[in-house]
Amino acid sequence: MDDRLSINFWSPYTGYMHRRIFDTAEKIQTMEIRGAGRIAVAAASAIRDYAAELQADSMEEFSRKIQEAADVLINTRPTAVSLPNAVRIASSHSSGSVEESRAEIIENAENFIKQAQEALGRIGEIGARRIRDSDVVLTHCNSHAALAAIKKAFDQGKNISVIATESRPRKQGLLTIKELNDYGIPATLIVDSAVRSVIKDVDIVIVGADAIAVNGTLVNKIGTSQIALMAHEARVNFLVAAETYKFSPDTILGQLIDIEERSKDEVIDPGVLKDMENVTVKNPAFDFTPAEYIDLIITEIGAIPPGMAYTIIKEHLGWKLADLR
Ligand SMILES: O=P(O)(O)OC[C@H]1O[C@H](OP(=O)(O)O)[C@H](O)[C@@H]1O
């Protein structure tokens, strides 16, 4: 094993960063690890492993280093609320001693990871009930929560098929058709701009979530809001599959959700753009879908109308996450 892995590396605060945190942060930022749920689990796992090995001479030093690591992970991508929620849950500790706090963080992180996996299973069960035999399901990007419902419906013997959007510019739709193909579910790949051409053949739309605000607004992969608009016009039910840890307590406090602007190189080859001094490129990675275009949000504790987002945050998540802001 590379013995550098056991020593501290650079951090913005104290001149070092544990390799486990650094590698995970880098993989999240470059989208080697992507998907709001997968990002959350990866961050919680990194906090767990970092806490397990962290050397500290005092409680103050231990807490400071945990907070440094938490900040580095949270700052990798600004939109998916699952990331800060997961990191705060995993890294929270109130014990008086370093060893007790270490054990508390490891337990918190492992509980979060276990509950996140169980939540996907419950979303699959609940979401599959909304998918009928012979339904054509349209999905966008690559959402494990949305695919959980689709796969469960297929497992139940429902003769479904899926239309998957390519999801420019990162083309996560290719991940989705691979997953569906390997699962044996018939899939049709379309370019994002073909949604309105096929929506008349669609029986239900199911997408994932990066964040859900207190007023039920959905934040998801760019292009989601256009799909919701077209589903609304075509009277096709538009469902969101989202674990409760993707709801945003901070929006109760008036906080706005920041839409990540990614590199223009994801949209156009720099070689093509270099001679176009009058051209700019915008590459927002997510967009907002208003609650009025959402028929149902499938969570692990039940299917709710978007107007119940406040109840989920207040009663299920509690203020503890928001209080930490
Ligand atoms: O948690 P699950 O349902 O897998 O994914 C939720 C959402 O996260 C993804 O973002 P990105 O591809 O990481 O930018 C997509 O927007 C997807 O709908």
The ligand as an ORCA input file, in Angstrom:
! r2SCAN-3c Opt
* xyz 0 1
  O     -29.513     10.082     -6.844
  P     -29.919      9.639     -8.218
  O     -31.404      9.352     -8.301
  O     -29.054      8.521     -8.788
  O     -29.612     10.890     -9.243
  C     -30.253     12.111     -9.002
  C     -29.773     13.123    -10.008
  O     -28.359     13.313     -9.923
  C     -27.831     13.478    -11.264
  O     -26.970     14.585    -11.368
  P     -25.426     14.381    -11.908
  O     -25.465     13.416    -13.087
  O     -24.671     13.847    -10.718
  O     -24.977     15.775    -12.309
  C     -29.051     13.684    -12.151
  O     -29.514     15.037    -12.115
  C     -30.019     12.736    -11.465
  O     -31.366     12.934    -11.841
*
